[in-house]
Structures are given as structure tokens and as C-alpha cells.
Amino acid sequence: MQLDERTRERETAARRYPFVRQIIKIDETYYSVKYRLTVAPDLFIQLYFNERSGTAGLVLVYRRERLYGRDCESGGWHCHPIEDPAVHDASPEGRRAVSVDEFLGEVQDILVRENLI
């Protein structure tokens, strides 16, 4: 699948979630794309994908701090749990690959649980 097809899929996934107020494509190259999905003035989701390196960064940011995230580096996934976002959770659950749609579902659960929406 080409980057532009994946880009459309990711944008479509983001539009399914009503808490996403705005989708901003921050940067795009032949191999990579970065988005900011605005939830509130001090709350957003950043999505980064590099098709060449296989890198992905999915992060929920609140007041300039990572609140939760999932990253893929060199084909290996890890999670930054909400309980301690500085930690790299390499448990089976932390290593599980997630789609944008699945990540946004996790974020929605966090936003509701933490009373951020």
C-alpha cells in the first residue's frame, strides 16, 4: 500500500472520533507523514509514520507532556502507559501493534476516564 492510501485511511479513522476537533497535516515527505489531531487547546494527538523505516509514533499530549503513547521502532512496538508515560512497556500487551483506529479508541477511553472530554 502506498503512503497516500495509508494517509487517507488514517485521516478517515480520525474523522470517526467526535473528540477530534481538527486534523492538521504538519509535515509530509515521500516516505513519512505527521499529523496533529486537536482535541482542545492544550490537548492533542500526534501521529507520525515513516514507511521507509517502519517507524510509527502515536502519542496523546496534554499540557505539553506525553500522557500516553505507542511507538514502533525497527518493527518492534512498545507502549508508554498513562500510569507512567516515561516507561517503555514491553509486555505482550505493550508490544502489540495497533492501528490508528485502535489507538484512537484507546485515547477515547483515556479521555473519558480522566475527565478530559
Backbone bond lengths (Angstrom), bond angles and torsions (degrees), N, CA, C in turn:
res aa  C-N    CA-C-N  psi(-1)  N-CA   C-N-CA  omega(-1)  CA-C   N-CA-C  phi
1 M - - - 1.449 - - 1.525 108.77 -
2 Q 1.299 117.26 137.26 1.456 123.19 -179.09 1.530 110.66 -79.98
3 L 1.339 115.03 159.05 1.461 121.13 -178.93 1.524 111.23 -56.65
4 D 1.348 118.28 -41.86 1.462 119.71 -177.68 1.529 111.76 -65.31
5 E 1.337 118.41 -34.06 1.461 121.06 175.64 1.524 110.50 -67.08
6 R 1.323 116.64 -43.48 1.466 120.71 178.40 1.528 110.51 -65.15
7 T 1.323 115.88 -37.72 1.464 120.85 178.32 1.521 110.12 -60.55
8 R 1.322 117.35 -46.66 1.467 120.75 178.34 1.531 111.07 -61.28
9 E 1.329 117.10 -41.97 1.464 120.53 178.32 1.523 111.26 -60.74
10 R 1.326 116.97 -42.77 1.469 121.52 -178.85 1.514 111.26 -67.12
11 E 1.323 116.69 -41.27 1.460 120.09 178.26 1.524 110.68 -65.96
12 T 1.326 117.15 -39.52 1.460 121.26 177.49 1.524 110.48 -62.33
13 A 1.324 117.01 -43.11 1.469 120.83 177.85 1.522 110.15 -59.96
14 A 1.318 117.78 -45.26 1.472 121.75 -178.29 1.522 111.34 -62.62
15 R 1.327 117.45 -35.79 1.468 120.64 -178.97 1.532 112.56 -69.32
16 R 1.315 117.78 -17.95 1.473 121.02 -179.45 1.527 112.59 -75.27
17 Y 1.309 117.72 -13.67 1.468 120.82 -175.47 1.526 110.07 -105.45
18 P 1.330 117.53 115.51 1.471 120.10 -175.85 1.516 114.55 -65.46
19 F 1.335 118.62 -19.64 1.464 119.46 178.63 1.529 111.54 -73.26
20 V 1.336 118.56 -15.68 1.471 121.80 176.76 1.527 107.58 -80.51
21 R 1.322 115.16 108.29 1.467 121.28 -176.24 1.534 112.69 -83.19
22 Q 1.335 115.12 -32.18 1.462 119.48 -176.26 1.524 108.94 -152.27
23 I 1.336 115.41 140.33 1.463 121.91 175.95 1.523 107.12 -112.06
24 I 1.322 115.70 116.71 1.465 120.93 -178.36 1.526 108.06 -117.88
25 K 1.317 116.28 121.77 1.462 119.95 173.74 1.521 106.27 -85.18
26 I 1.323 116.43 108.72 1.462 121.97 -175.60 1.519 111.39 -77.13
27 D 1.341 115.71 -40.73 1.463 119.59 -175.77 1.519 108.66 -154.71
28 E 1.323 115.67 148.24 1.452 121.09 175.31 1.519 108.93 -150.42
29 T 1.329 115.21 131.38 1.459 121.70 173.08 1.521 106.89 -122.46
30 Y 1.308 117.03 -174.21 1.449 120.66 179.27 1.529 111.06 -62.77
31 Y 1.325 117.81 -30.81 1.460 122.23 -175.67 1.519 115.18 -112.17
32 S 1.319 118.86 -11.04 1.465 119.29 -172.65 1.520 112.17 -139.81
33 V 1.319 114.11 160.52 1.463 120.99 177.06 1.527 108.38 -149.30
34 K 1.333 115.52 144.05 1.466 121.66 177.94 1.523 108.32 -132.75
35 Y 1.337 114.83 132.38 1.467 122.22 179.15 1.512 111.08 -121.36
36 R 1.318 114.57 154.38 1.458 122.28 165.64 1.528 105.87 -123.29
37 L 1.319 115.15 121.88 1.456 121.75 177.06 1.523 106.91 -104.63
38 T 1.305 116.21 109.33 1.459 121.36 -176.13 1.523 110.53 -78.98
39 V 1.320 115.36 129.69 1.458 122.62 175.53 1.530 109.06 -106.73
40 A 1.316 116.32 -46.13 1.468 124.58 178.47 1.529 106.50 -153.20
41 P 1.336 118.46 169.76 1.470 119.39 -177.36 1.526 114.62 -53.07
42 D 1.324 118.06 -35.57 1.467 120.10 -178.40 1.536 112.06 -113.92
43 L 1.326 116.62 21.47 1.462 122.31 -176.28 1.518 109.50 -141.37
44 F 1.339 115.99 120.28 1.466 119.13 -179.97 1.521 110.56 -151.74
45 I 1.308 114.17 167.46 1.460 122.76 176.52 1.516 106.62 -116.62
46 Q 1.311 116.54 130.59 1.460 120.45 175.00 1.523 108.19 -110.18
47 L 1.316 115.20 132.19 1.459 122.45 178.53 1.519 107.91 -121.44
48 Y 1.313 116.67 127.35 1.466 121.65 177.99 1.526 108.52 -130.82
49 F 1.319 115.73 135.58 1.454 121.44 178.60 1.520 109.36 -139.50
50 N 1.330 116.12 134.12 1.457 121.87 173.69 1.524 106.24 -125.84
51 E 1.317 115.61 108.32 1.458 121.50 -176.24 1.528 111.70 -67.97
52 R 1.295 117.92 -32.04 1.471 121.26 -178.70 1.528 111.49 -68.34
53 S 1.326 116.79 -46.78 1.464 120.49 -176.73 1.528 113.15 -90.61
54 G 1.332 117.14 -14.17 1.454 120.53 -176.64 1.514 113.37 77.84
55 T 1.322 116.45 15.85 1.457 122.09 -178.72 1.527 110.14 -84.39
56 A 1.335 115.06 139.82 1.461 121.08 173.86 1.520 107.87 -140.49
57 G 1.308 116.19 140.33 1.459 122.10 175.71 1.512 108.80 -133.42
58 L 1.315 116.81 117.62 1.463 123.23 -179.04 1.525 105.78 -122.00
59 V 1.323 117.08 115.44 1.463 118.64 -172.07 1.525 111.44 -141.39
60 L 1.322 115.15 137.93 1.453 123.11 172.46 1.520 106.86 -98.44
61 V 1.335 116.58 123.60 1.465 121.99 -175.95 1.531 108.90 -118.12
62 Y 1.327 114.59 129.98 1.463 121.25 178.00 1.514 108.45 -131.86
63 R 1.328 115.67 124.14 1.467 121.90 -179.24 1.529 111.47 52.66
64 R 1.324 115.16 45.70 1.471 124.39 176.29 1.529 114.42 67.92
65 E 1.312 117.89 14.44 1.469 122.20 179.92 1.526 109.30 -123.74
66 R 1.333 115.53 140.83 1.465 118.94 174.42 1.523 108.14 -66.14
67 L 1.314 115.14 127.36 1.458 121.75 177.91 1.527 110.25 -99.56
68 Y 1.338 115.96 -33.43 1.464 122.08 -176.86 1.526 107.18 -163.91
69 G 1.311 116.90 150.38 1.458 118.08 177.22 1.512 113.30 -167.39
70 R 1.311 113.76 164.31 1.465 122.86 173.21 1.522 106.47 -138.35
71 D 1.330 115.75 132.76 1.467 121.56 -178.36 1.517 110.07 -128.90
72 C 1.321 114.84 150.25 1.456 121.93 172.33 1.521 107.26 -126.55
73 E 1.313 115.40 120.20 1.464 121.55 178.87 1.517 107.94 -128.12
74 S 1.313 117.48 126.04 1.469 122.51 -179.49 1.527 112.00 53.70
75 G 1.315 116.28 37.75 1.454 121.52 177.15 1.509 115.68 82.75
76 G 1.342 118.22 -3.76 1.459 121.31 -179.53 1.519 111.48 -109.23
77 W 1.316 116.00 127.61 1.453 121.80 -179.62 1.527 111.31 -90.71
78 H 1.325 116.16 151.66 1.456 122.81 167.62 1.527 107.75 -149.26
79 C 1.313 114.91 162.80 1.460 121.72 -176.32 1.527 109.57 -118.22
80 H 1.327 115.70 147.74 1.463 123.30 171.39 1.528 105.75 -110.05
81 P 1.340 117.64 95.41 1.470 120.27 -172.74 1.528 112.73 -67.69
82 I 1.303 115.03 151.52 1.466 120.59 -179.13 1.528 111.45 -61.50
83 E 1.322 117.15 -29.00 1.465 120.12 -179.26 1.529 111.92 -66.01
84 D 1.340 116.96 -31.06 1.465 122.52 178.45 1.525 108.58 -157.49
85 P 1.334 117.61 84.19 1.462 121.49 -173.69 1.531 115.31 -62.42
86 A 1.327 118.00 -13.38 1.466 119.99 177.89 1.531 111.82 -78.81
87 V 1.322 116.41 -17.13 1.464 122.46 -178.01 1.526 110.25 -78.12
88 H 1.331 116.17 146.05 1.460 122.74 171.27 1.525 106.79 -102.65
89 D 1.316 116.85 103.07 1.458 122.19 -180.00 1.527 108.51 -80.42
90 A 1.329 116.45 109.54 1.466 121.97 -179.64 1.521 111.11 -107.02
91 S 1.342 116.94 20.97 1.461 121.04 174.99 1.533 108.21 -67.00
92 P 1.314 117.79 169.45 1.473 118.68 176.80 1.534 112.57 -53.02
93 E 1.324 117.74 -41.32 1.469 120.27 177.75 1.533 110.68 -66.96
94 G 1.304 117.44 -41.53 1.458 121.08 179.47 1.522 112.90 -65.85
95 R 1.324 117.18 -31.67 1.470 122.14 -178.72 1.525 113.14 -84.00
96 R 1.329 116.70 -5.88 1.462 120.66 -177.03 1.531 110.88 -69.71
97 A 1.326 115.96 128.88 1.460 121.07 175.83 1.525 109.28 -68.87
98 V 1.331 116.42 141.00 1.464 121.00 178.33 1.521 110.02 -129.16
99 S 1.309 115.45 149.35 1.467 121.76 173.46 1.528 108.22 -83.72
100 V 1.319 116.33 168.52 1.465 120.43 175.54 1.521 109.64 -60.57
101 D 1.315 116.58 -43.53 1.457 120.72 -179.78 1.528 110.90 -59.58
102 E 1.315 117.06 -44.43 1.462 120.69 179.37 1.533 111.11 -65.78
103 F 1.339 117.07 -42.04 1.461 120.20 178.28 1.524 110.60 -61.51
104 L 1.321 117.10 -43.35 1.464 120.09 179.99 1.528 111.13 -65.58
105 G 1.314 117.80 -32.07 1.466 120.61 173.12 1.520 111.60 -64.50
106 E 1.347 116.24 -41.52 1.467 120.07 175.92 1.526 110.38 -62.62
107 V 1.328 116.10 -43.57 1.470 121.22 179.25 1.523 110.18 -61.60
108 Q 1.318 117.00 -43.33 1.462 120.00 179.13 1.531 110.49 -57.96
109 D 1.324 117.01 -45.14 1.464 120.60 178.01 1.526 110.94 -59.47
110 I 1.336 117.09 -42.40 1.468 121.40 179.28 1.523 110.84 -64.88
111 L 1.318 116.88 -46.06 1.468 121.10 -179.10 1.523 111.37 -59.18
112 V 1.316 116.73 -41.53 1.475 120.63 178.61 1.523 110.04 -68.90
113 R 1.327 116.87 -48.99 1.478 121.58 -177.73 1.524 111.92 -60.49
114 E 1.336 116.92 -37.51 1.465 121.74 -177.73 1.543 112.45 -90.75
115 N 1.330 117.21 6.58 1.466 123.35 -179.30 1.524 112.94 56.10
116 L 1.328 116.13 41.63 1.469 120.48 179.37 1.523 111.97 -97.16
117 I 1.315 117.10 -10.69 1.481 121.34 172.94 1.516 108.79 -134.05
